[in-house]
Amino acid sequence: MGHLSTHVLDTMHGRPAAGLRVTLWRLADDGTPQPVRDLQLNADGRAPGGPLLDATTMARGRWQLRFHVADYFRGCGVELPEPPFLDVVTLDFGIADAAGHYHVPLLCTPWSHSTYRGS
């Protein structure tokens, strides 16, 4: 059963990024983003209620996750310059196998981020 999940860790504070806003977009063939989900991460830094896409909504194609990191860090009381160095971290990725498990974790600070295809 295919599904898409994410997990965000605030490496500045050494904790899950609880409350961080994440938006999921499907990219049309011409690259136009189409909104799919808009959510706040739970206390564990994960999507509430399960995966971003489950077996019924998983589909091959090009996708985009937008992580609203500047708003999150401001909400944590971090003073950021204007404009912030990182505002919205955008990750474009592809789903080649709709039956596969795709996990997209993000490690972030106000100054850096890292991602990979997790398990």
Backbone hydrogen bonds, N-H to C=O, Kabsch-Sander energy under -0.5 kcal/mol:
donor,donor_aa,acceptor,acceptor_aa,energy
3,H,100,G,-1.7
4,L,53,L,-2.2
5,S,102,Y,-2.4
7,H,104,V,-0.7
8,V,45,G,-2.3
9,L,106,L,-2.6
10,D,15,R,-3.1
11,T,9,L,-1.1
11,T,108,C,-1.9
12,M,108,C,-0.8
14,G,10,D,-1.2
15,R,10,D,-2.0
17,A,8,V,-2.3
18,A,16,P,-1.7
19,G,41,L,-2.2
20,L,17,A,-1.8
22,V,39,L,-2.8
23,T,66,R,-2.2
24,L,37,R,-2.4
25,W,64,Q,-2.9
26,R,34,Q,-2.8
27,L,62,R,-2.8
28,A,26,R,-0.6
28,A,32,T,-2.8
31,G,28,A,-2.6
34,Q,26,R,-2.7
36,V,24,L,-2.8
37,R,24,L,-1.6
39,L,22,V,-2.7
41,L,20,L,-2.3
42,N,46,R,-3.4
45,G,42,N,-2.4
47,A,6,T,-0.6
50,G,47,A,-1.1
52,L,4,L,-2.2
53,L,4,L,-1.3
57,T,54,D,-1.0
58,M,54,D,-2.1
61,G,95,I,-2.3
62,R,27,L,-0.6
63,W,93,F,-3.2
64,Q,25,W,-2.4
65,L,91,L,-2.4
66,R,23,T,-2.6
67,F,65,L,-0.5
67,F,89,V,-3.0
68,H,21,R,-2.5
68,H,66,R,-0.6
69,V,67,F,-1.8
69,V,87,D,-0.5
70,A,87,D,-2.3
72,Y,68,H,-1.4
73,F,69,V,-2.7
74,R,70,A,-2.6
75,G,71,D,-2.2
76,C,72,Y,-1.0
77,G,74,R,-1.9
78,V,73,F,-2.4
80,L,78,V,-0.6
86,L,110,P,-0.8
89,V,67,F,-2.7
89,V,87,D,-0.5
90,T,88,V,-0.6
91,L,65,L,-2.9
91,L,89,V,-0.5
92,D,90,T,-0.5
93,F,63,W,-2.3
95,I,61,G,-2.9
96,A,94,G,-0.6
98,A,96,A,-0.5
100,G,97,D,-2.1
102,Y,3,H,-2.8
102,Y,100,G,-0.6
103,H,101,H,-0.5
103,H,118,G,-0.6
104,V,5,S,-2.8
106,L,7,H,-2.5
107,L,114,S,-2.5
108,C,9,L,-2.5
109,T,112,S,-2.5
114,S,107,L,-2.0
116,Y,105,P,-0.7
118,G,103,H,-2.8
118,G,116,Y,-0.9
